[in-house]
């Protein structure tokens, strides 16, 4: 999942993973709050429960806060300084 300008990096990483035979899906999710406002059917269509969070990665230029219920892997900045 990419949350903004990071989505381009996620798309490029997905291309490389596909070359090695991996099945990869990219989701652009700019705001966890907006995502949580959506109905259950929409959320299921974007992030199926059949895909364990251990197989979901979020790339976020800021903190990983809020994404932990949807992903188990993060490329984020959770500290400052």
mmCIF file of the N, C-alpha and C atoms, coordinates in Angstrom:
data_MODEL
# 
_entry.id   MODEL 
# 
loop_
_atom_site.group_PDB 
_atom_site.id 
_atom_site.type_symbol 
_atom_site.label_atom_id 
_atom_site.label_alt_id 
_atom_site.label_comp_id 
_atom_site.label_asym_id 
_atom_site.label_entity_id 
_atom_site.label_seq_id 
_atom_site.pdbx_PDB_ins_code 
_atom_site.Cartn_x 
_atom_site.Cartn_y 
_atom_site.Cartn_z 
_atom_site.occupancy 
_atom_site.B_iso_or_equiv 
_atom_site.pdbx_formal_charge 
_atom_site.auth_seq_id 
_atom_site.auth_comp_id 
_atom_site.auth_asym_id 
_atom_site.auth_atom_id 
_atom_site.pdbx_PDB_model_num 
ATOM 1   N N  . UNK A 1 1  ? 0.853   -1.165  0.000   1.00 0.00 ? 1  UNK A N  1 
ATOM 2   C CA . UNK A 1 1  ? 0.000   0.000   0.000   1.00 0.00 ? 1  UNK A CA 1 
ATOM 3   C C  . UNK A 1 1  ? 0.898   1.227   0.000   1.00 0.00 ? 1  UNK A C  1 
ATOM 4   N N  . UNK A 1 2  ? 0.563   2.172   -0.840  1.00 0.00 ? 2  UNK A N  1 
ATOM 5   C CA . UNK A 1 2  ? 1.246   3.444   -0.859  1.00 0.00 ? 2  UNK A CA 1 
ATOM 6   C C  . UNK A 1 2  ? 0.288   4.521   -0.394  1.00 0.00 ? 2  UNK A C  1 
ATOM 7   N N  . UNK A 1 3  ? 0.804   5.507   0.310   1.00 0.00 ? 3  UNK A N  1 
ATOM 8   C CA . UNK A 1 3  ? -0.090  6.498   0.905   1.00 0.00 ? 3  UNK A CA 1 
ATOM 9   C C  . UNK A 1 3  ? 0.034   7.891   0.301   1.00 0.00 ? 3  UNK A C  1 
ATOM 10  N N  . UNK A 1 4  ? 0.689   8.010   -0.786  1.00 0.00 ? 4  UNK A N  1 
ATOM 11  C CA . UNK A 1 4  ? 0.867   9.322   -1.426  1.00 0.00 ? 4  UNK A CA 1 
ATOM 12  C C  . UNK A 1 4  ? 1.945   9.183   -2.476  1.00 0.00 ? 4  UNK A C  1 
ATOM 13  N N  . UNK A 1 5  ? 2.947   10.053  -2.391  1.00 0.00 ? 5  UNK A N  1 
ATOM 14  C CA . UNK A 1 5  ? 4.033   9.992   -3.373  1.00 0.00 ? 5  UNK A CA 1 
ATOM 15  C C  . UNK A 1 5  ? 4.799   8.672   -3.279  1.00 0.00 ? 5  UNK A C  1 
ATOM 16  N N  . UNK A 1 6  ? 4.670   7.976   -2.151  1.00 0.00 ? 6  UNK A N  1 
ATOM 17  C CA . UNK A 1 6  ? 5.317   6.673   -1.992  1.00 0.00 ? 6  UNK A CA 1 
ATOM 18  C C  . UNK A 1 6  ? 4.712   5.614   -2.910  1.00 0.00 ? 6  UNK A C  1 
ATOM 19  N N  . UNK A 1 7  ? 3.515   5.847   -3.396  1.00 0.00 ? 7  UNK A N  1 
ATOM 20  C CA . UNK A 1 7  ? 2.841   4.858   -4.241  1.00 0.00 ? 7  UNK A CA 1 
ATOM 21  C C  . UNK A 1 7  ? 3.668   4.532   -5.475  1.00 0.00 ? 7  UNK A C  1 
ATOM 22  N N  . UNK A 1 8  ? 4.334   5.513   -6.035  1.00 0.00 ? 8  UNK A N  1 
ATOM 23  C CA . UNK A 1 8  ? 5.180   5.255   -7.201  1.00 0.00 ? 8  UNK A CA 1 
ATOM 24  C C  . UNK A 1 8  ? 6.279   4.252   -6.865  1.00 0.00 ? 8  UNK A C  1 
ATOM 25  N N  . UNK A 1 9  ? 6.863   4.371   -5.683  1.00 0.00 ? 9  UNK A N  1 
ATOM 26  C CA . UNK A 1 9  ? 7.897   3.425   -5.256  1.00 0.00 ? 9  UNK A CA 1 
ATOM 27  C C  . UNK A 1 9  ? 7.314   2.025   -5.070  1.00 0.00 ? 9  UNK A C  1 
ATOM 28  N N  . UNK A 1 10 ? 6.103   1.966   -4.542  1.00 0.00 ? 10 UNK A N  1 
ATOM 29  C CA . UNK A 1 10 ? 5.435   0.677   -4.348  1.00 0.00 ? 10 UNK A CA 1 
ATOM 30  C C  . UNK A 1 10 ? 5.151   0.023   -5.701  1.00 0.00 ? 10 UNK A C  1 
ATOM 31  N N  . UNK A 1 11 ? 4.736   0.807   -6.675  1.00 0.00 ? 11 UNK A N  1 
ATOM 32  C CA . UNK A 1 11 ? 4.473   0.285   -8.022  1.00 0.00 ? 11 UNK A CA 1 
ATOM 33  C C  . UNK A 1 11 ? 5.758   -0.295  -8.613  1.00 0.00 ? 11 UNK A C  1 
ATOM 34  N N  . UNK A 1 12 ? 6.851   0.408   -8.465  1.00 0.00 ? 12 UNK A N  1 
ATOM 35  C CA . UNK A 1 12 ? 8.131   -0.072  -9.002  1.00 0.00 ? 12 UNK A CA 1 
ATOM 36  C C  . UNK A 1 12 ? 8.588   -1.339  -8.283  1.00 0.00 ? 12 UNK A C  1 
ATOM 37  N N  . UNK A 1 13 ? 8.408   -1.389  -6.972  1.00 0.00 ? 13 UNK A N  1 
ATOM 38  C CA . UNK A 1 13 ? 8.772   -2.596  -6.213  1.00 0.00 ? 13 UNK A CA 1 
ATOM 39  C C  . UNK A 1 13 ? 7.905   -3.777  -6.652  1.00 0.00 ? 13 UNK A C  1 
ATOM 40  N N  . UNK A 1 14 ? 6.627   -3.521  -6.892  1.00 0.00 ? 14 UNK A N  1 
ATOM 41  C CA . UNK A 1 14 ? 5.719   -4.580  -7.342  1.00 0.00 ? 14 UNK A CA 1 
ATOM 42  C C  . UNK A 1 14 ? 6.160   -5.142  -8.683  1.00 0.00 ? 14 UNK A C  1 
ATOM 43  N N  . UNK A 1 15 ? 6.611   -4.282  -9.581  1.00 0.00 ? 15 UNK A N  1 
ATOM 44  C CA . UNK A 1 15 ? 7.099   -4.752  -10.883 1.00 0.00 ? 15 UNK A CA 1 
ATOM 45  C C  . UNK A 1 15 ? 8.262   -5.714  -10.705 1.00 0.00 ? 15 UNK A C  1 
ATOM 46  N N  . UNK A 1 16 ? 9.178   -5.366  -9.807  1.00 0.00 ? 16 UNK A N  1 
ATOM 47  C CA . UNK A 1 16 ? 10.335  -6.232  -9.565  1.00 0.00 ? 16 UNK A CA 1 
ATOM 48  C C  . UNK A 1 16 ? 9.907   -7.564  -8.945  1.00 0.00 ? 16 UNK A C  1 
ATOM 49  N N  . UNK A 1 17 ? 8.974   -7.531  -8.012  1.00 0.00 ? 17 UNK A N  1 
ATOM 50  C CA . UNK A 1 17 ? 8.490   -8.760  -7.388  1.00 0.00 ? 17 UNK A CA 1 
ATOM 51  C C  . UNK A 1 17 ? 7.781   -9.654  -8.393  1.00 0.00 ? 17 UNK A C  1 
ATOM 52  N N  . UNK A 1 18 ? 7.022   -9.039  -9.291  1.00 0.00 ? 18 UNK A N  1 
ATOM 53  C CA . UNK A 1 18 ? 6.334   -9.828  -10.327 1.00 0.00 ? 18 UNK A CA 1 
ATOM 54  C C  . UNK A 1 18 ? 7.330   -10.529 -11.246 1.00 0.00 ? 18 UNK A C  1 
ATOM 55  N N  . UNK A 1 19 ? 8.454   -9.867  -11.524 1.00 0.00 ? 19 UNK A N  1 
ATOM 56  C CA . UNK A 1 19 ? 9.485   -10.482 -12.363 1.00 0.00 ? 19 UNK A CA 1 
ATOM 57  C C  . UNK A 1 19 ? 10.010  -11.770 -11.735 1.00 0.00 ? 19 UNK A C  1 
ATOM 58  N N  . UNK A 1 20 ? 9.982   -11.824 -10.404 1.00 0.00 ? 20 UNK A N  1 
ATOM 59  C CA . UNK A 1 20 ? 10.469  -13.030 -9.717  1.00 0.00 ? 20 UNK A CA 1 
ATOM 60  C C  . UNK A 1 20 ? 9.343   -14.024 -9.450  1.00 0.00 ? 20 UNK A C  1 
ATOM 61  N N  . UNK A 1 21 ? 8.182   -13.798 -10.079 1.00 0.00 ? 21 UNK A N  1 
ATOM 62  C CA . UNK A 1 21 ? 7.088   -14.748 -9.995  1.00 0.00 ? 21 UNK A CA 1 
ATOM 63  C C  . UNK A 1 21 ? 6.101   -14.522 -8.863  1.00 0.00 ? 21 UNK A C  1 
ATOM 64  N N  . UNK A 1 22 ? 6.244   -13.447 -8.130  1.00 0.00 ? 22 UNK A N  1 
ATOM 65  C CA . UNK A 1 22 ? 5.328   -13.152 -7.024  1.00 0.00 ? 22 UNK A CA 1 
ATOM 66  C C  . UNK A 1 22 ? 4.031   -12.541 -7.548  1.00 0.00 ? 22 UNK A C  1 
ATOM 67  N N  . UNK A 1 23 ? 2.941   -12.851 -6.873  1.00 0.00 ? 23 UNK A N  1 
ATOM 68  C CA . UNK A 1 23 ? 1.661   -12.218 -7.160  1.00 0.00 ? 23 UNK A CA 1 
ATOM 69  C C  . UNK A 1 23 ? 1.549   -11.016 -6.238  1.00 0.00 ? 23 UNK A C  1 
ATOM 70  N N  . UNK A 1 24 ? 1.454   -9.837  -6.820  1.00 0.00 ? 24 UNK A N  1 
ATOM 71  C CA . UNK A 1 24 ? 1.481   -8.606  -6.045  1.00 0.00 ? 24 UNK A CA 1 
ATOM 72  C C  . UNK A 1 24 ? 0.349   -7.696  -6.481  1.00 0.00 ? 24 UNK A C  1 
ATOM 73  N N  . UNK A 1 25 ? -0.240  -7.035  -5.531  1.00 0.00 ? 25 UNK A N  1 
ATOM 74  C CA . UNK A 1 25 ? -1.295  -6.060  -5.790  1.00 0.00 ? 25 UNK A CA 1 
ATOM 75  C C  . UNK A 1 25 ? -0.899  -4.745  -5.130  1.00 0.00 ? 25 UNK A C  1 
ATOM 76  N N  . UNK A 1 26 ? -1.073  -3.647  -5.817  1.00 0.00 ? 26 UNK A N  1 
ATOM 77  C CA . UNK A 1 26 ? -0.749  -2.331  -5.260  1.00 0.00 ? 26 UNK A CA 1 
ATOM 78  C C  . UNK A 1 26 ? -2.042  -1.593  -4.939  1.00 0.00 ? 26 UNK A C  1 
ATOM 79  N N  . UNK A 1 27 ? -2.076  -1.014  -3.757  1.00 0.00 ? 27 UNK A N  1 
ATOM 80  C CA . UNK A 1 27 ? -3.230  -0.238  -3.310  1.00 0.00 ? 27 UNK A CA 1 
ATOM 81  C C  . UNK A 1 27 ? -2.753  1.169   -2.982  1.00 0.00 ? 27 UNK A C  1 
ATOM 82  N N  . UNK A 1 28 ? -3.406  2.156   -3.550  1.00 0.00 ? 28 UNK A N  1 
ATOM 83  C CA . UNK A 1 28 ? -3.154  3.546   -3.187  1.00 0.00 ? 28 UNK A CA 1 
ATOM 84  C C  . UNK A 1 28 ? -4.159  3.934   -2.114  1.00 0.00 ? 28 UNK A C  1 
ATOM 85  N N  . UNK A 1 29 ? -3.650  4.257   -0.939  1.00 0.00 ? 29 UNK A N  1 
ATOM 86  C CA . UNK A 1 29 ? -4.517  4.586   0.195   1.00 0.00 ? 29 UNK A CA 1 
ATOM 87  C C  . UNK A 1 29 ? -3.955  5.825   0.886   1.00 0.00 ? 29 UNK A C  1 
ATOM 88  N N  . UNK A 1 30 ? -4.289  6.997   0.388   1.00 0.00 ? 30 UNK A N  1 
ATOM 89  C CA . UNK A 1 30 ? -3.676  8.211   0.892   1.00 0.00 ? 30 UNK A CA 1 
ATOM 90  C C  . UNK A 1 30 ? -4.011  8.579   2.339   1.00 0.00 ? 30 UNK A C  1 
ATOM 91  N N  . UNK A 1 31 ? -5.079  8.008   2.898   1.00 0.00 ? 31 UNK A N  1 
ATOM 92  C CA . UNK A 1 31 ? -5.463  8.423   4.247   1.00 0.00 ? 31 UNK A CA 1 
ATOM 93  C C  . UNK A 1 31 ? -6.182  7.286   4.973   1.00 0.00 ? 31 UNK A C  1 
ATOM 94  N N  . UNK A 1 32 ? -5.610  6.825   6.076   1.00 0.00 ? 32 UNK A N  1 
ATOM 95  C CA . UNK A 1 32 ? -6.224  5.744   6.831   1.00 0.00 ? 32 UNK A CA 1 
ATOM 96  C C  . UNK A 1 32 ? -7.601  6.150   7.357   1.00 0.00 ? 32 UNK A C  1 
ATOM 97  N N  . UNK A 1 33 ? -7.765  7.403   7.751   1.00 0.00 ? 33 UNK A N  1 
ATOM 98  C CA . UNK A 1 33 ? -9.062  7.862   8.266   1.00 0.00 ? 33 UNK A CA 1 
ATOM 99  C C  . UNK A 1 33 ? -10.150 7.761   7.201   1.00 0.00 ? 33 UNK A C  1 
ATOM 100 N N  . UNK A 1 34 ? -9.836  8.170   5.991   1.00 0.00 ? 34 UNK A N  1 
ATOM 101 C CA . UNK A 1 34 ? -10.819 8.076   4.892   1.00 0.00 ? 34 UNK A CA 1 
ATOM 102 C C  . UNK A 1 34 ? -11.129 6.618   4.576   1.00 0.00 ? 34 UNK A C  1 
ATOM 103 N N  . UNK A 1 35 ? -10.093 5.777   4.610   1.00 0.00 ? 35 UNK A N  1 
ATOM 104 C CA . UNK A 1 35 ? -10.320 4.362   4.352   1.00 0.00 ? 35 UNK A CA 1 
ATOM 105 C C  . UNK A 1 35 ? -11.266 3.783   5.395   1.00 0.00 ? 35 UNK A C  1 
ATOM 106 N N  . UNK A 1 36 ? -11.063 4.129   6.645   1.00 0.00 ? 36 UNK A N  1 
ATOM 107 C CA . UNK A 1 36 ? -11.908 3.597   7.711   1.00 0.00 ? 36 UNK A CA 1 
ATOM 108 C C  . UNK A 1 36 ? -13.350 4.091   7.633   1.00 0.00 ? 36 UNK A C  1 
ATOM 109 N N  . UNK A 1 37 ? -13.597 5.200   6.958   1.00 0.00 ? 37 UNK A N  1 
ATOM 110 C CA . UNK A 1 37 ? -14.954 5.714   6.779   1.00 0.00 ? 37 UNK A CA 1 
ATOM 111 C C  . UNK A 1 37 ? -15.764 4.912   5.762   1.00 0.00 ? 37 UNK A C  1 
ATOM 112 N N  . UNK A 1 38 ? -15.085 4.098   4.965   1.00 0.00 ? 38 UNK A N  1 
ATOM 113 C CA . UNK A 1 38 ? -15.759 3.346   3.906   1.00 0.00 ? 38 UNK A CA 1 
ATOM 114 C C  . UNK A 1 38 ? -16.528 2.162   4.489   1.00 0.00 ? 38 UNK A C  1 
ATOM 115 N N  . UNK A 1 39 ? -17.504 1.676   3.731   1.00 0.00 ? 39 UNK A N  1 
ATOM 116 C CA . UNK A 1 39 ? -18.283 0.536   4.218   1.00 0.00 ? 39 UNK A CA 1 
ATOM 117 C C  . UNK A 1 39 ? -17.459 -0.752  4.132   1.00 0.00 ? 39 UNK A C  1 
ATOM 118 N N  . UNK A 1 40 ? -17.926 -1.777  4.827   1.00 0.00 ? 40 UNK A N  1 
ATOM 119 C CA . UNK A 1 40 ? -17.204 -3.040  4.933   1.00 0.00 ? 40 UNK A CA 1 
ATOM 120 C C  . UNK A 1 40 ? -16.969 -3.695  3.574   1.00 0.00 ? 40 UNK A C  1 
ATOM 121 N N  . UNK A 1 41 ? -17.942 -3.608  2.686   1.00 0.00 ? 41 UNK A N  1 
ATOM 122 C CA . UNK A 1 41 ? -17.801 -4.231  1.362   1.00 0.00 ? 41 UNK A CA 1 
ATOM 123 C C  . UNK A 1 41 ? -16.661 -3.582  0.578   1.00 0.00 ? 41 UNK A C  1 
ATOM 124 N N  . UNK A 1 42 ? -16.568 -2.271  0.630   1.00 0.00 ? 42 UNK A N  1 
ATOM 125 C CA . UNK A 1 42 ? -15.485 -1.577  -0.073  1.00 0.00 ? 42 UNK A CA 1 
ATOM 126 C C  . UNK A 1 42 ? -14.138 -1.973  0.518   1.00 0.00 ? 42 UNK A C  1 
ATOM 127 N N  . UNK A 1 43 ? -14.024 -1.943  1.848   1.00 0.00 ? 43 UNK A N  1 
ATOM 128 C CA . UNK A 1 43 ? -12.757 -2.287  2.497   1.00 0.00 ? 43 UNK A CA 1 
ATOM 129 C C  . UNK A 1 43 ? -12.349 -3.726  2.151   1.00 0.00 ? 43 UNK A C  1 
ATOM 130 N N  . UNK A 1 44 ? -13.330 -4.624  2.108   1.00 0.00 ? 44 UNK A N  1 
ATOM 131 C CA . UNK A 1 44 ? -13.035 -6.012  1.749   1.00 0.00 ? 44 UNK A CA 1 
ATOM 132 C C  . UNK A 1 44 ? -12.557 -6.119  0.302   1.00 0.00 ? 44 UNK A C  1 
ATOM 133 N N  . UNK A 1 45 ? -13.107 -5.292  -0.581  1.00 0.00 ? 45 UNK A N  1 
ATOM 134 C CA . UNK A 1 45 ? -12.689 -5.335  -1.986  1.00 0.00 ? 45 UNK A CA 1 
ATOM 135 C C  . UNK A 1 45 ? -11.261 -4.817  -2.171  1.00 0.00 ? 45 UNK A C  1 
ATOM 136 N N  . UNK A 1 46 ? -10.846 -3.914  -1.300  1.00 0.00 ? 46 UNK A N  1 
ATOM 137 C CA . UNK A 1 46 ? -9.506  -3.340  -1.391  1.00 0.00 ? 46 UNK A CA 1 
ATOM 138 C C  . UNK A 1 46 ? -8.484  -4.193  -0.645  1.00 0.00 ? 46 UNK A C  1 
ATOM 139 N N  . UNK A 1 47 ? -8.833  -4.585  0.555   1.00 0.00 ? 47 UNK A N  1 
ATOM 140 C CA . UNK A 1 47 ? -7.944  -5.396  1.398   1.00 0.00 ? 47 UNK A CA 1 
ATOM 141 C C  . UNK A 1 47 ? -8.692  -6.640  1.874   1.00 0.00 ? 47 UNK A C  1 
ATOM 142 N N  . UNK A 1 48 ? -8.735  -7.681  1.057   1.00 0.00 ? 48 UNK A N  1 
ATOM 143 C CA . UNK A 1 48 ? -9.483  -8.882  1.431   1.00 0.00 ? 48 UNK A CA 1 
ATOM 144 C C  . UNK A 1 48 ? -8.963  -9.508  2.727   1.00 0.00 ? 48 UNK A C  1 
ATOM 145 N N  . UNK A 1 49 ? -9.880  -9.952  3.562   1.00 0.00 ? 49 UNK A N  1 
ATOM 146 C CA . UNK A 1 49 ? -9.503  -10.598 4.821   1.00 0.00 ? 49 UNK A CA 1 
ATOM 147 C C  . UNK A 1 49 ? -8.726  -11.882 4.577   1.00 0.00 ? 49 UNK A C  1 
ATOM 148 N N  . UNK A 1 50 ? -8.873  -12.451 3.392   1.00 0.00 ? 50 UNK A N  1 
ATOM 149 C CA . UNK A 1 50 ? -8.143  -13.676 3.054   1.00 0.00 ? 50 UNK A CA 1 
ATOM 150 C C  . UNK A 1 50 ? -6.641  -13.438 2.949   1.00 0.00 ? 50 UNK A C  1 
ATOM 151 N N  . UNK A 1 51 ? -6.234  -12.188 2.793   1.00 0.00 ? 51 UNK A N  1 
ATOM 152 C CA . UNK A 1 51 ? -4.813  -11.849 2.728   1.00 0.00 ? 51 UNK A CA 1 
ATOM 153 C C  . UNK A 1 51 ? -4.374  -11.446 4.138   1.00 0.00 ? 51 UNK A C  1 
ATOM 154 N N  . UNK A 1 52 ? -3.516  -12.244 4.774   1.00 0.00 ? 52 UNK A N  1 
ATOM 155 C CA . UNK A 1 52 ? -3.105  -11.915 6.142   1.00 0.00 ? 52 UNK A CA 1 
ATOM 156 C C  . UNK A 1 52 ? -2.288  -10.621 6.194   1.00 0.00 ? 52 UNK A C  1 
ATOM 157 N N  . UNK A 1 53 ? -2.405  -9.891  7.294   1.00 0.00 ? 53 UNK A N  1 
ATOM 158 C CA . UNK A 1 53 ? -1.667  -8.633  7.431   1.00 0.00 ? 53 UNK A CA 1 
ATOM 159 C C  . UNK A 1 53 ? -0.163  -8.844  7.317   1.00 0.00 ? 53 UNK A C  1 
ATOM 160 N N  . UNK A 1 54 ? 0.302   -10.041 7.608   1.00 0.00 ? 54 UNK A N  1 
ATOM 161 C CA . UNK A 1 54 ? 1.741   -10.321 7.488   1.00 0.00 ? 54 UNK A CA 1 
ATOM 162 C C  . UNK A 1 54 ? 2.224   -10.233 6.045   1.00 0.00 ? 54 UNK A C  1 
ATOM 163 N N  . UNK A 1 55 ? 1.287   -10.228 5.093   1.00 0.00 ? 55 UNK A N  1 
ATOM 164 C CA . UNK A 1 55 ? 1.641   -10.129 3.679   1.00 0.00 ? 55 UNK A CA 1 
ATOM 165 C C  . UNK A 1 55 ? 1.344   -8.754  3.098   1.00 0.00 ? 55 UNK A C  1 
ATOM 166 N N  . UNK A 1 56 ? 0.987   -7.799  3.974   1.00 0.00 ? 56 UNK A N  1 
ATOM 167 C CA . UNK A 1 56 ? 0.659   -6.446  3.530   1.00 0.00 ? 56 UNK A CA 1 
ATOM 168 C C  . UNK A 1 56 ? 1.737   -5.490  4.026   1.00 0.00 ? 56 UNK A C  1 
ATOM 169 N N  . UNK A 1 57 ? 2.220   -4.639  3.118   1.00 0.00 ? 57 UNK A N  1 
ATOM 170 C CA . UNK A 1 57 ? 3.235   -3.641  3.443   1.00 0.00 ? 57 UNK A CA 1 
ATOM 171 C C  . UNK A 1 57 ? 2.673   -2.255  3.170   1.00 0.00 ? 57 UNK A C  1 
ATOM 172 N N  . UNK A 1 58 ? 2.922   -1.325  4.087   1.00 0.00 ? 58 UNK A N  1 
ATOM 173 C CA . UNK A 1 58 ? 2.535   0.069   3.903   1.00 0.00 ? 58 UNK A CA 1 
ATOM 174 C C  . UNK A 1 58 ? 3.795   0.909   3.759   1.00 0.00 ? 58 UNK A C  1 
ATOM 175 N N  . UNK A 1 59 ? 3.841   1.734   2.728   1.00 0.00 ? 59 UNK A N  1 
ATOM 176 C CA . UNK A 1 59 ? 4.911   2.709   2.554   1.00 0.00 ? 59 UNK A CA 1 
ATOM 177 C C  . UNK A 1 59 ? 4.303   4.077   2.815   1.00 0.00 ? 59 UNK A C  1 
ATOM 178 N N  . UNK A 1 60 ? 4.774   4.730   3.866   1.00 0.00 ? 60 UNK A N  1 
ATOM 179 C CA . UNK A 1 60 ? 4.200   5.999   4.333   1.00 0.00 ? 60 UNK A CA 1 
ATOM 180 C C  . UNK A 1 60 ? 5.345   6.919   4.734   1.00 0.00 ? 60 UNK A C  1 
ATOM 181 N N  . UNK A 1 61 ? 5.382   8.132   4.194   1.00 0.00 ? 61 UNK A N  1 
ATOM 182 C CA . UNK A 1 61 ? 6.464   9.063   4.514   1.00 0.00 ? 61 UNK A CA 1 
ATOM 183 C C  . UNK A 1 61 ? 6.409   9.505   5.968   1.00 0.00 ? 61 UNK A C  1 
ATOM 184 N N  . UNK A 1 62 ? 5.268   9.377   6.577   1.00 0.00 ? 62 UNK A N  1 
ATOM 185 C CA . UNK A 1 62 ? 5.125   9.754   7.987   1.00 0.00 ? 62 UNK A CA 1 
ATOM 186 C C  . UNK A 1 62 ? 5.053   8.480   8.834   1.00 0.00 ? 62 UNK A C  1 
ATOM 187 N N  . UNK A 1 63 ? 4.334   8.560   9.934   1.00 0.00 ? 63 UNK A N  1 
ATOM 188 C CA . UNK A 1 63 ? 4.253   7.449   10.888  1.00 0.00 ? 63 UNK A CA 1 
ATOM 189 C C  . UNK A 1 63 ? 3.333   6.340   10.397  1.00 0.00 ? 63 UNK A C  1 
ATOM 190 N N  . UNK A 1 64 ? 3.552   5.165   10.939  1.00 0.00 ? 64 UNK A N  1 
ATOM 191 C CA . UNK A 1 64 ? 2.723   4.002   10.613  1.00 0.00 ? 64 UNK A CA 1 
ATOM 192 C C  . UNK A 1 64 ? 1.412   4.005   11.399  1.00 0.00 ? 64 UNK A C  1 
ATOM 193 N N  . UNK A 1 65 ? 1.228   4.992   12.261  1.00 0.00 ? 65 UNK A N  1 
ATOM 194 C CA . UNK A 1 65 ? 0.043   5.076   13.104  1.00 0.00 ? 65 UNK A CA 1 
ATOM 195 C C  . UNK A 1 65 ? -1.246  4.895   12.298  1.00 0.00 ? 65 UNK A C  1 
ATOM 196 N N  . UNK A 1 66 ? -2.099  4.021   12.778  1.00 0.00 ? 66 UNK A N  1 
ATOM 197 C CA . UNK A 1 66 ? -3.385  3.798   12.130  1.00 0.00 ? 66 UNK A CA 1 
ATOM 198 C C  . UNK A 1 66 ? -3.415  2.659   11.144  1.00 0.00 ? 66 UNK A C  1 
ATOM 199 N N  . UNK A 1 67 ? -2.261  2.294   10.598  1.00 0.00 ? 67 UNK A N  1 
ATOM 200 C CA . UNK A 1 67 ? -2.224  1.259   9.573   1.00 0.00 ? 67 UNK A CA 1 
ATOM 201 C C  . UNK A 1 67 ? -2.027  -0.137  10.151  1.00 0.00 ? 67 UNK A C  1 
ATOM 202 N N  . UNK A 1 68 ? -1.741  -0.256  11.445  1.00 0.00 ? 68 UNK A N  1 
ATOM 203 C CA . UNK A 1 68 ? -1.414  -1.565  12.025  1.00 0.00 ? 68 UNK A CA 1 
ATOM 204 C C  . UNK A 1 68 ? -2.540  -2.590  11.921  1.00 0.00 ? 68 UNK A C  1 
ATOM 205 N N  . UNK A 1 69 ? -3.769  -2.154  11.850  1.00 0.00 ? 69 UNK A N  1 
ATOM 206 C CA . UNK A 1 69 ? -4.849  -3.143  11.732  1.00 0.00 ? 69 UNK A CA 1 
ATOM 207 C C  . UNK A 1 69 ? -4.991  -3.681  10.314  1.00 0.00 ? 69 UNK A C  1 
ATOM 208 N N  . UNK A 1 70 ? -4.311  -3.062  9.351   1.00 0.00 ? 70 UNK A N  1 
ATOM 209 C CA . UNK A 1 70 ? -4.415  -3.484  7.959   1.00 0.00 ? 70 UNK A CA 1 
ATOM 210 C C  . UNK A 1 70 ? -3.132  -4.102  7.408   1.00 0.00 ? 70 UNK A C  1 
ATOM 211 N N  . UNK A 1 71 ? -2.003  -3.830  8.042   1.00 0.00 ? 71 UNK A N  1 
ATOM 212 C CA . UNK A 1 71 ? -0.711  -4.288  7.517   1.00 0.00 ? 71 UNK A CA 1 
ATOM 213 C C  . UNK A 1 71 ? 0.186   -4.776  8.647   1.00 0.00 ? 71 UNK A C  1 
ATOM 214 N N  . UNK A 1 72 ? 1.139   -5.601  8.279   1.00 0.00 ? 72 UNK A N  1 
ATOM 215 C CA . UNK A 1 72 ? 2.099   -6.099  9.257   1.00 0.00 ? 72 UNK A CA 1 
ATOM 216 C C  . UNK A 1 72 ? 3.522   -5.679  8.959   1.00 0.00 ? 72 UNK A C  1 
ATOM 217 N N  . UNK A 1 73 ? 3.711   -4.993  7.842   1.00 0.00 ? 73 UNK A N  1 
ATOM 218 C CA . UNK A 1 73 ? 5.049   -4.553  7.430   1.00 0.00 ? 73 UNK A CA 1 
ATOM 219 C C  . UNK A 1 73 ? 4.975   -3.083  7.041   1.00 0.00 ? 73 UNK A C  1 
ATOM 220 N N  . UNK A 1 74 ? 6.015   -2.342  7.436   1.00 0.00 ? 74 UNK A N  1 
ATOM 221 C CA . UNK A 1 74 ? 5.966   -0.894  7.248   1.00 0.00 ? 74 UNK A CA 1 
ATOM 222 C C  . UNK A 1 74 ? 7.298   -0.337  6.786   1.00 0.00 ? 74 UNK A C  1 
ATOM 223 N N  . UNK A 1 75 ? 7.229   0.602   5.864   1.00 0.00 ? 75 UNK A N  1 
ATOM 224 C CA . UNK A 1 75 ? 8.364   1.446   5.494   1.00 0.00 ? 75 UNK A CA 1 
ATOM 225 C C  . UNK A 1 75 ? 7.866   2.841   5.836   1.00 0.00 ? 75 UNK A C  1 
ATOM 226 N N  . UNK A 1 76 ? 8.142   3.256   7.081   1.00 0.00 ? 76 UNK A N  1 
ATOM 227 C CA . UNK A 1 76 ? 7.596   4.505   7.617   1.00 0.00 ? 76 UNK A CA 1 
ATOM 228 C C  . UNK A 1 76 ? 8.643   5.161   8.516   1.00 0.00 ? 76 UNK A C  1 
ATOM 229 N N  . UNK A 1 77 ? 8.349   6.353   8.950   1.00 0.00 ? 77 UNK A N  1 
ATOM 230 C CA . UNK A 1 77 ? 9.210   7.055   9.898   1.00 0.00 ? 77 UNK A CA 1 
ATOM 231 C C  . UNK A 1 77 ? 8.410   7.236   11.176  1.00 0.00 ? 77 UNK A C  1 
ATOM 232 N N  . UNK A 1 78 ? 8.705   6.393   12.176  1.00 0.00 ? 78 UNK A N  1 
ATOM 233 C CA . UNK A 1 78 ? 7.983   6.460   13.437  1.00 0.00 ? 78 UNK A CA 1 
ATOM 234 C C  . UNK A 1 78 ? 8.728   7.227   14.513  1.00 0.00 ? 78 UNK A C  1 
ATOM 235 N N  . UNK A 1 79 ? 9.905   7.731   14.165  1.00 0.00 ? 79 UNK A N  1 
ATOM 236 C CA . UNK A 1 79 ? 10.674  8.522   15.123  1.00 0.00 ? 79 UNK A CA 1 
ATOM 237 C C  . UNK A 1 79 ? 11.159  9.795   14.450  1.00 0.00 ? 79 UNK A C  1 
ATOM 238 N N  . UNK A 1 80 ? 11.577  10.740  15.257  1.00 0.00 ? 80 UNK A N  1 
ATOM 239 C CA . UNK A 1 80 ? 12.083  12.003  14.727  1.00 0.00 ? 80 UNK A CA 1 
ATOM 240 C C  . UNK A 1 80 ? 13.372  12.322  15.456  1.00 0.00 ? 80 UNK A C  1 
ATOM 241 N N  . UNK A 1 81 ? 14.357  12.775  14.681  1.00 0.00 ? 81 UNK A N  1 
ATOM 242 C CA . UNK A 1 81 ? 15.580  13.245  15.311  1.00 0.00 ? 81 UNK A CA 1 
ATOM 243 C C  . UNK A 1 81 ? 16.698  12.293  15.357  1.00 0.00 ? 81 UNK A C  1 
# 
